[in-house]
């Protein structure tokens, strides 16, 4: 795994029962820099969750990993694409063909996959 793959976790939550929380834990353990962004306030593994409503500017994004269902993604399309990630991982439940096409049109790799599996198997 490459520790330089700065990753934005969109849909981050301080709730330990959420998959985005587990992902943050795994990024921390793998020493992959991550920026949690979400509606819920709090901290995950030393990182303050940035307020999605404020559309925080984040530079040098390698991967955007989505933990938002497609019904909650549309209002954030422009923001997500403005981060200029090299790839977007659509975790189970976040799959969205409309956003796949928008991302591909900007040369962004689209990966419908489970972030947790990718991390556990060394494929991240």
Secondary structure, 3 states (H helix, E strand, C coil): CCCCCCEEEECCCCCCCCHHHHHHHHHHHCCCCEEEEECCCCEECCEECEEHHHCCCCCCCCEEEECCCHHHCHHHHHHHHHCCCCEEEECCCCCCHHHHHHHHHCCCEEEECCHHHHHHCCCC
